[in-house]
Amino acid sequence: MNLKNILNNFLWRKEEKYDFTLCQSKNSNNANYIDDQLNLPENMFNSLSDNINIIKSRFNSMINTDIIIREFYININQRKIKAFIIFIDGMVDLNLVNNYILKPLMLNTTNNSENKILKESNKKNNKFTRSKKIFLEQSISNTLLPQNNIKKQRSFSEIISSINSGDCALFIDSLPFAFDLDVKGFKQRSISTPNNEVIIKGPQEAFVENLRTNTSMLRRIINNENLIIENVNIGKITKTKCAICYMRNIANDDLIAEVKYRINNLEIDSLLASGQLEQLIANENYIGIPEIISTERPDKTTKYLLQGRVIVIVNGCPYSIIMPGLFIDFMSSPEDSNIKPYFANFLRLIRLLSLTITLLLPGIYVAITNFHQEILPTELLNSILSARQSVPFPVIFEILIMEISFELIREAGVRVPSPVGPTIGIVGALVLGQAAVSANIVSPILIIIVALTGIASFAIPDFSFGFHLRIFRFAFIVLGYIAGFLGIGIGIFVYISNLCSIKSFGVSYLVPYAPKEDSNKNGYIIPPIWKQEFRANYLSTKRKEAQEKISMKWRYK
């Protein structure tokens, strides 16, 4: 028997295959299955035991290790009253919980003198009552809790939402409500410089992931009571907090109502970033051009707020979205208002040139090479033909190889760690370009075209708009290969026609140029700042004047 066991240990045996299959739940068709199983009541009970059982069931306190429930007694007039607090570890400031909630409630007591003071104050206000519940409530809220933000919540859903957002809830026996105590203390990133919208002359601070920090930055810059910040929760599961910001005395009421209507009519489970909200509330267009501005800069956000636009900030995302977004906005930079108008307008013209190069240059090269060689000087044409003699592929294949390779290098430079990213971009472009020319896969002139197109795409201030141009560049390459300048002309006609038909929150996308409207000197070419006396007409703001007709009164007596 022992010999048999020894042989079995050395002999090969076929192992049994462990096969796991994810079976469909019987209740998978019921979207509210979890909520139905818990059967959450609407309002709280007088009994502390009933409330704590529901809270423990809702938060799965037997499984979740970060859910802290602390039961204790409160001493009031020599009576011990049961109570408990609940909070999420890591989202609250434990020093505030220990020293300003538990310590006053457990160690301090209300005496008879305090009782008389409460009764006398109630008599003066004609609110005297002998109810112990009212006395207990006033004793706790007015005497024992030194908190600056206390709310009474009677609904289980509201208090659960507050706990999930980082508050501490206090439940007391015989009271049919809970005290919502703001003791948030989770770690967050400090304010730093912008990473994706770097400017030379301007404020060097950017939004962070905390909603209240972002709104406080706007408050600090604007410093006016007409700035309205309304909170709204989005998502049935995440209940993400969002802030709708606008200037009450400037923004158009219809624009404010439209933004609120779209946000309040979103039926989704979760919202994690402002980019998702941007897709959910923007109108769909066939060419995928952005209609909402996204920025990480508070100064840029403030500038649009004072123009009469509506801003939405999503908790957990360091970007704000601005409505409406127009063509001239995506081609502008916050630095334009901080430098002299001559320099700013020169840079804006450079950006228009970069837009044309990014969108049309590769397609024009393909069209000239295939159909319109006669428009080139003879020497340049001979140079291009001699460079292409040893290339075995058609021009469309060459340019698609190089454009796709350039996009691959760009994406790789973004995804790799930051110290290596610029190196990969530079070395990859040099090595691939030189190797492709040496191997007679592409011509040297094509390397120049692709490099110039890539450099021009980096001059577009807005990332979303630049990405749109990069995608449509391939469409114009195909049109130029099929029909030359005729195909590119048809493509430009269809493209501009689509731009003219787009409206962003009721405002035409190409305004003030198509349709032609009086922009009050708020068009793409900007005048000196002392001439910017009025806000744009196309926003229909309540307050038309932005400054006095003579703003520099020091020049005139």
Secondary structure, 3 states (H helix, E strand, C coil): CHHHHHHHHHCCCCCCCCCCCCCCCCCCCCCCHHHHHHCCCCECCCCHHHHHHHHHHHHCCCCCCCEEEEEEEEEECCEEEEEEEEEECCCECHHHHHHHHHHHHHHCCECHHHHHHHHHHHHHCCCCCCCHHHHHHHHHHHHHCCCCCEEEECEHHHHHHHHHCCCEEEEECCCCCEEEECCECCCCCCCCCCCCCCCCCCCCCCCCCCHHHHHHHHHHHHCCCCEEEEEEEECCCCCEEEEEEEECCCCCHHHHHHHHHHHHCCCCCCCCCHHHHHHHHCCCCCCCCCCCEEECCHHHHHHHHHHCCEEEEECCCCCEEEECCCHHHHCCCHHHHHCCHHHHHHHHHHHHHHHHHHHHHHHHHHHHHHCCHHHCCHHHHHHHHHHHCCCCCCHHHHHHHHHHHHHHHHHHHHHCCCCCHHHHHHHHHHHHHHHHHHCCCCCHHHHHHHHHHHHHHCCCCCHHHHHHHHHHHHHHHHHHHHHHHHHHHHHHHHHHHHHHHCEECCEECECCEECECCCCCCCCCCCCHHHCCECCHHHCCCCCECCCCCCCHHHCC
